[in-house]
């Protein structure tokens, strides 16, 4: 299975020369590569030949394609996934489609995983074959009660099978975290399944949302992409303190990264 190379358990994109074509036209260069990666993955998934190793390879290829147009990626806190002896619930903010493509090569080498996704992704042209092959938990985002039932039942089943769940409680992509819209569905799943929570902060606005096609926006290589995993926690009581601790962790990391950008 393809893995990233960490130094002292930190991954940072190696500085390298970016071609003139990629610097001048990052979107055409990157998206042409992305579509080829997705097409190949979809073809394998349709044949039933797309497993965890293949998913990692596709994710690795997307990361390398982003780096080839000048985007730098930093990943910290991977030791928390590495040291866990049990499947977990990863609870993260949601900023762009970048994390959906890149997280498999970060998480899957350490833990079997899947996502909680909106139902429409399972009907997305070409990509649906890949997504369905990964046994995700689908939610409607229109019926909160039914979505909670789907996440609890589907999440407990997968966790029992050793599959970790990645949840984006703030379902819409945004550059900040809004505590009033950061729901507790992941905490409730962790409590019900007696599974640890691993908080994940990410800053991935280098891959912007598109004006006409939401997933095909500007690639801004002047902005680094950041991923930071936090220390695992187990839910005590109603989970109120853990929910707040997740929000605090993500808010703190976002501010640190934005301050770092400001210094640059």
C-alpha positions in Angstrom: 0.0 0.0 0.0 1.3 3.4 -1.0 2.4 5.5 2.0 3.8 9.0 2.5 7.3 9.5 3.8 7.2 11.2 7.2 10.2 12.9 9.0 9.8 12.8 12.7 6.2 11.9 12.1 5.6 15.1 10.1 5.0 15.3 6.3 5.9 18.4 4.3 6.1 18.7 0.6 9.7 18.6 -0.7 10.6 21.9 -2.3 11.0 21.4 -6.0 10.9 23.3 -9.3 7.5 23.6 -10.8 7.3 23.7 -14.6 6.5 27.0 -16.3 3.3 25.4 -17.7 2.1 24.3 -14.3 2.9 27.7 -12.8 1.1 29.5 -15.6 -1.9 27.2 -16.0 -2.3 25.3 -12.7 -6.0 24.5 -13.2 -5.8 22.9 -16.7 -2.7 21.0 -15.7 -4.1 19.7 -12.4 -7.6 19.0 -13.5 -6.6 17.0 -16.6 -4.5 14.8 -14.3 -7.3 14.5 -11.7 -9.8 13.4 -14.3 -7.5 10.8 -15.6 -6.9 9.5 -12.0 -10.7 9.4 -11.3 -11.4 7.7 -14.6 -8.8 4.9 -14.0 -10.1 4.4 -10.4 -13.7 4.3 -11.6 -12.9 1.7 -14.2 -11.3 -0.5 -11.6 -14.2 0.0 -9.2 -16.7 -1.0 -11.8 -14.8 -4.3 -12.2 -14.7 -4.9 -8.5 -10.9 -4.4 -8.4 -10.7 -1.2 -6.3 -9.7 -1.9 -2.7 -7.9 -0.1 0.1 -4.5 -0.3 -1.7 -5.9 1.1 -4.9 -7.7 3.9 -3.0 -4.4 4.9 -1.4 -2.7 4.9 -4.8 -5.3 7.2 -6.3 -5.2 9.5 -3.3 -1.4 9.5 -3.5 -1.6 10.4 -7.2 -3.9 13.3 -6.5 -1.6 14.6 -3.8 1.4 14.4 -6.1 -0.6 16.2 -8.9 -1.4 19.0 -6.5 2.3 19.2 -5.5 3.3 19.2 -9.2 1.5 22.6 -9.7 3.2 24.1 -6.7 0.9 23.3 -3.8 2.7 22.5 -0.5 1.1 20.1 2.1 1.9 19.7 5.8 0.6 16.9 7.9 1.1 16.7 11.7 -0.2 14.6 14.6 -0.1 11.4 12.5 1.4 9.6 15.6 -2.1 9.7 17.2 -3.5 7.5 14.4 -0.3 5.3 14.4 -0.5 4.6 18.1 -4.3 3.7 18.2 -5.1 0.1 18.7 -8.8 0.4 17.8 -10.9 2.0 15.1 -11.9 5.6 15.7 -14.2 8.4 14.7 -12.2 11.2 13.0 -14.1 14.5 13.4 -13.0 17.3 11.1 -14.0 20.7 9.7 -14.8 20.7 6.0 -13.3 23.3 3.7 -12.9 21.9 0.1 -12.9 18.8 -2.0 -9.2 18.5 -1.4 -9.5 16.6 1.9 -11.9 14.1 0.3 -9.3 13.2 -2.2 -6.2 13.4 0.0 -7.3 11.9 3.3 -7.2 8.3 2.1 -3.5 8.3 1.6 -3.0 9.9 5.0 -5.4 7.7 7.1 -5.7 4.4 5.2 -2.1 3.2 5.8 -2.8 3.2 9.5 -6.6 2.5 9.8 -9.2 1.1 7.5 -11.6 4.0 6.9 -14.6 5.3 5.2 -16.5 8.6 5.1 -20.0 9.9 6.0 -21.0 11.5 2.7 -24.1 13.1 1.2 -26.2 10.7 -0.9 -25.6 12.8 -4.0 -22.0 11.7 -4.1 -23.1 8.2 -4.7 -24.8 9.3 -7.8 -22.0 11.6 -9.1 -21.0 10.7 -12.7 -17.9 8.5 -12.9 -16.9 9.2 -9.2 -19.9 7.3 -7.9 -18.3 3.9 -8.7 -15.3 4.8 -6.6 -17.4 6.2 -3.7 -19.7 3.2 -3.6 -16.8 0.8 -3.5 -15.6 2.4 -0.2 -18.7 1.4 1.7 -19.6 4.9 2.9 -22.4 6.0 5.2 -24.8 8.1 3.1 -26.9 10.9 4.6 -29.6 13.1 3.0 -28.8 16.4 4.8 -32.5 17.1 4.6 -33.8 14.8 7.3 -31.7 15.2 10.5 -33.4 12.4 12.4 -33.0 9.9 9.6 -29.4 11.0 9.0 -28.6 10.5 12.7 -30.1 7.0 12.6 -28.1 6.2 9.4 -24.8 7.4 11.0 -25.4 5.6 14.3 -26.4 2.3 12.8 -24.0 2.3 9.9 -21.2 3.7 12.0 -21.5 1.2 14.7 -21.6 -1.6 12.2 -18.4 -0.4 10.4 -16.5 0.3 13.7 -17.3 -3.2 14.8 -15.7 -4.4 11.6 -12.6 -2.4 12.3 -13.4 0.5 9.9 -12.8 4.0 11.2 -15.3 6.8 10.2 -14.5 10.3 9.0 -17.2 12.8 9.8 -17.5 16.4 8.7 -20.1 17.8 11.2 -20.1 21.3 9.6 -21.5 19.9 6.4 -21.0 22.9 4.2 -17.5 23.9 3.0 -16.3 27.0 4.8 -13.0 28.7 5.6 -13.9 29.1 9.3 -15.6 27.0 12.0 -19.1 28.0 13.2 -19.8 26.3 16.5 -23.5 26.8 16.1 -23.4 24.7 12.9 -20.8 22.1 14.0 -23.2 19.4 14.9 -22.6 16.6 17.5 -23.3 13.6 15.2 -19.7 12.4 15.4 -19.6 12.6 19.2 -22.9 10.7 19.4 -21.6 8.0 17.2 -18.3 7.7 19.3 -20.3 7.5 22.5 -22.8 4.9 21.2 -20.0 2.8 19.8 -17.6 3.3 22.7 -14.9 4.4 20.2 -12.2 7.1 20.6 -12.5 10.4 18.8 -9.6 11.8 16.9 -10.0 15.5 16.1 -8.7 16.7 12.8 -8.1 20.3 11.8 -7.5 21.2 8.2 -7.0 24.3 6.1 -7.4 23.4 2.4 -8.7 26.5 0.8 -5.9 26.3 -1.7 -8.4 24.3 -3.8 -11.2 26.7 -4.2 -14.8 26.2 -5.0 -15.8 26.8 -8.6 -18.3 29.4 -9.9 -20.1 27.0 -12.1 -18.9 23.6 -11.0 -18.4 23.5 -7.3 -15.5 21.0 -7.3 -13.5 22.7 -10.1 -12.3 26.0 -8.6 -9.0 27.9 -8.6 -5.9 26.1 -7.4 -3.9 28.7 -5.4 -0.4 27.4 -4.8 0.5 30.4 -2.8 -1.5 28.9 0.1 -0.2 25.8 1.9 -2.6 23.0 2.8 -2.5 21.8 6.4 -3.8 18.7 8.2 -3.3 18.3 12.0 -4.6 15.4 14.0 -5.2 15.8 17.7 -4.9 13.6 20.7 -7.6 10.8 20.9 -10.4 11.3 23.4 -13.1 9.1 24.8 -16.6 10.5 25.4 -17.5 11.0 29.0 -21.1 11.7 30.1 -23.1 13.4 27.4 -20.0 14.4 25.3 -20.4 18.2 25.8 -16.9 18.7 26.9 -15.4 16.5 24.1 -17.5 18.4 21.5 -16.2 21.7 22.8 -12.6 20.4 22.9 -12.9 19.4 19.2 -14.1 22.9 18.3 -11.4 24.5 20.4 -8.7 22.4 18.8 -9.8 23.1 15.2 -10.3 26.8 15.9 -6.8 27.1 17.5 -5.1 25.3 14.6 -6.9 27.4 12.0 -5.8 30.6 13.7 -2.2 29.4 14.0 -2.1 28.6 10.3 -3.7 31.8 9.2 -1.2 33.7 11.4 1.6 31.7 9.7 0.4 32.7 6.3 0.2 36.3 7.4 3.9 36.2 8.3 4.7 35.0 4.9 
